[in-house]
Amino acid sequence: MFAIAASTVTSWGLYVLLPIFIAFLFFIMWDISKKSDAGRAGTFWIFLALGAGSVGFILKIIMEVAFKKMVNLISHFYHYSLISLKT
């Protein structure tokens, strides 16, 4: 029987399917602004109001990557400082 780990499904859903869905939502926002003749200001406000959650998601991913790098840097520094103390 074919089985997929829960972590695999979660990671695919979060990092592959959700960005595709967000891109589709941006297309919907663009379509709404064109069909309603919102103009430049209206289009700006549509994207600002409806796209705020998408920007938050993108910032979350950027912060996760930055924190992982920072934790790796700190752990390497801590590891090497312990080695130098032992010798």
Order of alpha helices (4+ residues) and beta strands (2+ residues): alpha-alpha-alpha
